[in-house]
Amino acid sequence: MSTLHRIAILEERLCHAEIEEAVSTVVALEWGHTRQAAQNADLLRAFAATYDPIHSKVAFGGLIRKLTELAKIFKRAPELLNKVKEMLGDLSPANITQWVKEGKNTLLKALKKTLHDWPLGMLFKPKANIKSISDLVYNIIKNTPIGKALSKINAGAHYLDEVLNKYLPKWGSRALKAAVFIFIWFNVLEITWDVDFLLDGFTGALNLADIFASLPESALGRLLFNLGFGWNVIAPALLVRLMWLVANNYIEWIPGKGFKVYWNLMGKFDQGVEMVPV
């Protein structure tokens, strides 16, 4: 047996022990020694089986918080558990893990289709290129007549939702969308979504666009890193400002080259047209 194989086995055992400790802690706090304790322990154990301590942003304390939140959700909305069972079937660790694996692979395929396309391909640009883009947008905001209007554009702009729905469309079954949500919620994010959003996520009512539009920059970066794309991620606010500039013909995206910047159309007649490589 190789050293790497031994390390992998040790990591798996440590992960299992970590999950068991977290499950025991949450069950004791939420159900004590009631008849429901053992049944709910199996349920939490099934969802916790999707936890990956090597790549996850959720450390042990975060795992306990996730399981506690999950317990409270199912206690508050017991009908949700029945809906999840209807979609995913047997809520065993093996079955939940398989669903989440399939969901993760589907998400990966969807994102790979956008690698070289405008505008989502911008998410995968090298960090040095992101700096030049950021400087460009900052210069436009500070030094052109359209700067005030551009500064008001943020990551919540409606056209971000529209473009995400175009490039990450409604795909697959509700079960698959629920599996993707479980993967992201359990392993990537330490942000707080409201209960209605969580209910929609666990029942497969959210599209990728819904989830992506809700992510802060750090969470989006972690998601792309976990999927193997590295840490280079453009801020959502910067992306939608670029989209606004392109939509209004102030800049033009030239595939494989970068942005052609029409300074004259922004009131900077002395600068003409500039090419910003990306």
Sequence and secondary structure as in RCSB ss.txt:
>XXXX:A:sequence
MSTLHRIAILEERLCHAEIEEAVSTVVALEWGHTRQAAQNADLLRAFAATYDPIHSKVAFGGLIRKLTELAKIFK
RAPELLNKVKEMLGDLSPANITQWVKEGKNTLLKALKKTLHDWPLGMLFKPKANIKSISDLVYNIIKNTPIGKAL
SKINAGAHYLDEVLNKYLPKWGSRALKAAVFIFIWFNVLEITWDVDFLLDGFTGALNLADIFASLPESALGRLLF
NLGFGWNVIAPALLVRLMWLVANNYIEWIPGKGFKVYWNLMGKFDQGVEMVPV
>XXXX:A:secstr
  HHHHHHHHHHHHHHHHHHHHHHHHHHHHTTTSTHHHHHHHHHHHHHTT  TTT S  HHHHHHHHHHHHHHHH
H HHHHHHHHHHH S  HHHHHHHHHHHHHHHHHHHHTTTTSTTGGGGGS HHHHHHHHHHHHHHHHHSTTHHHH
HT  TT HHHHHHHHHHS S S HHHHHHHHHHHHHHT  S   HHHHHHHHTT   HHHHHHT  HHHHHHHHH
HTTS S    HHHHHHHHHHHHTTSEEEETTTEEEEEGGGGT TTT EEEEE 
